[in-house]
């Protein structure tokens, strides 16, 4: 606000406000676009592959490895009656990490009197470890379905872990900021571009019409 010659306070010029908002909106628009650019390309590409998942053939590949749990470690496992769900003991996790290069962590395993089963789902595939509680035989099997399946599962956040889930949240916020600042920039430039709001309206109308007419 600036004082006039008479001492009264005059509001800043509209042009000054417009320049202020343009500057800050452009700044946040390019920052958010830079943050979400690669992620947006990934999600756009996998949107196409997911939409045509039935037409894209996967080539599953399965690998298996076996090892034997040491007798002392096998005997130290807690007895189980019936079926129980619980994480593996630290000593058994360490042995699995050494033998199979797998981090079991706090994953919950299925315990029974005869067997321990640990599921190891992963993006683009699946995996598991079984341990025979009588013989100590441990079997690790991994199935992969290729890069397309891997990227599709990342798109859905399927079995990708907490870090990837956090990335998706940050990416979604960046996309929201990108779109919202873009909307305000459209508003500021709409006076010189007559097609602005018809195009925005078209972007809204097309999915609404498709939902009403073709999705039941």
C-alpha positions in Angstrom: 0.0 0.0 0.0 1.3 3.5 -0.8 0.2 6.9 0.6 -1.4 9.5 -1.8 -0.6 13.2 -1.8 -3.6 13.8 0.5 -2.2 11.2 3.0 -4.8 8.5 2.3 -3.7 4.9 1.6 -4.1 3.7 -2.0 -4.3 0.0 -2.9 -1.4 -1.3 -5.1 -2.1 -1.2 -8.8 -3.8 -4.3 -10.3 -0.8 -4.7 -12.6 1.5 -5.0 -9.6 -0.7 -7.8 -8.1 -0.7 -9.6 -11.4 3.0 -9.4 -11.7 3.4 -10.7 -8.2 1.2 -13.7 -8.8 2.6 -14.5 -12.2 6.1 -14.5 -10.7 5.3 -16.9 -7.8 2.9 -19.1 -9.8 5.5 -19.6 -12.5 8.1 -20.4 -9.9 6.0 -23.0 -8.2 4.8 -24.3 -11.6 8.3 -25.1 -12.8 9.6 -26.4 -9.5 6.7 -28.9 -9.2 7.0 -29.8 -12.9 10.7 -30.6 -12.4 10.0 -32.7 -9.4 7.2 -34.8 -11.0 8.5 -34.8 -14.6 10.2 -38.3 -14.6 7.5 -39.8 -12.4 4.7 -38.4 -14.7 6.4 -39.9 -17.7 6.7 -43.3 -15.9 3.0 -43.2 -14.8 1.8 -42.1 -18.2 3.7 -44.9 -20.0 2.6 -47.6 -17.5 -1.0 -46.2 -17.8 -0.8 -47.4 -21.4 0.7 -50.8 -20.6 -1.8 -51.4 -17.8 -4.7 -50.5 -20.1 -3.4 -53.1 -22.6 -2.1 -55.6 -20.1 -4.1 -58.4 -21.8 -2.3 -57.8 -25.1 1.2 -57.6 -23.7 2.6 -61.1 -23.1 4.7 -61.7 -20.1 7.4 -64.4 -19.9 7.6 -65.6 -16.3 11.0 -67.0 -15.2 11.4 -69.1 -12.1 14.6 -69.8 -10.2 15.0 -72.0 -7.1 17.7 -72.5 -4.6 17.9 -74.9 -1.6 20.0 -75.0 1.6 19.8 -76.8 4.9 19.2 -75.0 8.2 21.9 -75.9 10.8 20.7 -78.4 13.3 21.4 -76.1 16.3 19.4 -73.3 14.7 16.5 -75.7 13.8 16.3 -77.0 17.3 16.2 -73.5 18.7 13.1 -72.6 16.8 10.0 -72.3 19.1 7.5 -75.2 19.1 4.3 -74.5 17.3 0.8 -75.9 17.8 -1.6 -75.4 15.0 -1.0 -72.5 12.6 0.6 -69.3 13.8 1.6 -66.1 12.1 4.8 -64.4 13.4 8.1 -62.9 12.2 11.1 -65.1 12.0 13.6 -65.1 14.9 16.7 -62.9 14.3 19.1 -65.8 14.1 17.0 -67.4 11.3 16.8 -64.1 9.5 20.5 -63.8 9.6 21.0 -67.3 8.2 18.5 -66.6 5.3 20.3 -63.4 4.5 23.6 -65.2 4.3 22.3 -68.2 2.3 19.8 -66.5 0.0 20.8 -62.8 0.0 17.2 -62.1 1.2 16.2 -59.5 3.9 13.3 -61.0 5.7 13.0 -58.2 8.2 9.7 -58.1 10.2 7.7 -59.9 7.5 5.2 -62.2 9.0 5.6 -65.9 8.3 3.1 -68.8 8.5 4.2 -71.3 11.1 3.0 -74.8 11.6 4.3 -77.9 13.3 5.8 -79.2 10.0 6.8 -76.1 8.0 7.6 -72.4 8.0 6.4 -70.4 5.0 7.6 -66.9 4.3 6.0 -65.0 1.4 8.2 -62.6 -0.5 6.0 -60.8 -3.0 7.8 -58.2 -5.1 7.0 -55.8 -8.0 6.8 -57.8 -11.3 7.0 -61.2 -9.6 6.7 -63.3 -6.5 8.8 -65.3 -4.2 8.7 -67.4 -1.1 10.9 -69.4 1.3 9.8 -72.7 3.0 11.6 -74.5 5.8 10.9 -78.1 6.7 11.0 -78.2 10.5 11.9 -81.9 10.5 14.7 -82.1 8.0 15.8 -78.4 8.0 15.6 -78.2 4.2 15.0 -74.6 3.1 13.8 -73.8 -0.4 13.8 -70.3 -1.9 11.9 -69.7 -5.2 11.6 -66.4 -7.2 9.4 -65.8 -10.2 9.8 -62.7 -12.4 7.5 -61.6 -15.2 9.7 -59.0 -16.9 10.2 -55.3 -16.9 6.7 -54.3 -18.1 5.1 -56.2 -15.2 7.7 -54.7 -12.8 6.9 -51.1 -13.9 3.1 -51.8 -13.9 3.4 -53.0 -10.3 5.3 -49.8 -9.4 2.5 -47.8 -10.9 0.0 -49.6 -8.6 2.4 -49.5 -5.6 2.1 -53.2 -5.4 4.5 -54.9 -3.0 7.0 -52.0 -3.5 7.6 -51.2 0.2 7.3 -48.1 2.4 9.9 -46.0 0.6 8.1 -46.3 -2.8 4.8 -45.6 -1.1 6.3 -42.3 0.3 7.6 -41.4 -3.1 4.1 -41.8 -4.6 2.7 -39.5 -1.9 5.3 -36.8 -2.6 4.8 -37.3 -6.4 1.1 -36.9 -6.0 1.5 -33.6 -4.0 3.9 -32.3 -6.7 1.4 -33.2 -9.4 -1.4 -31.4 -7.5 0.8 -28.3 -7.1 1.7 -28.5 -10.8 -1.9 -28.7 -11.9 -3.2 -26.1 -9.5 -0.6 -23.5 -10.4 -1.3 -24.3 -14.1 -5.0 -23.6 -13.5 -4.2 -20.2 -11.9 -1.8 -19.4 -14.8 -4.6 -20.2 -17.2 -6.9 -17.8 -15.4 -4.3 -15.0 -15.6 -3.7 -15.6 -19.3 -7.2 -16.4 -20.3 -8.0 -12.8 -21.3 -5.5 -13.1 -24.2 -6.4 -16.7 -25.2 -10.1 -17.1 -26.0 -9.8 -20.9 -26.3 -8.6 -21.4 -22.7 -11.8 -22.1 -20.9 -13.5 -24.1 -23.8 -10.4 -26.3 -23.8 -10.6 -26.7 -20.0 -14.3 -27.5 -20.3 -13.6 -30.0 -23.0 -11.0 -31.8 -20.7 -13.8 -32.1 -18.1 -16.6 -33.0 -20.5 -14.9 -35.8 -22.3 -14.3 -38.1 -19.2 -17.8 -37.2 -17.8 -19.5 -38.1 -21.1 -17.5 -41.4 -21.3 -18.4 -42.3 -17.7 -22.1 -41.6 -18.3 -22.5 -43.2 -21.7 -20.1 -46.1 -21.7 -19.2 -47.2 -18.1 -22.0 -49.2 -16.4 
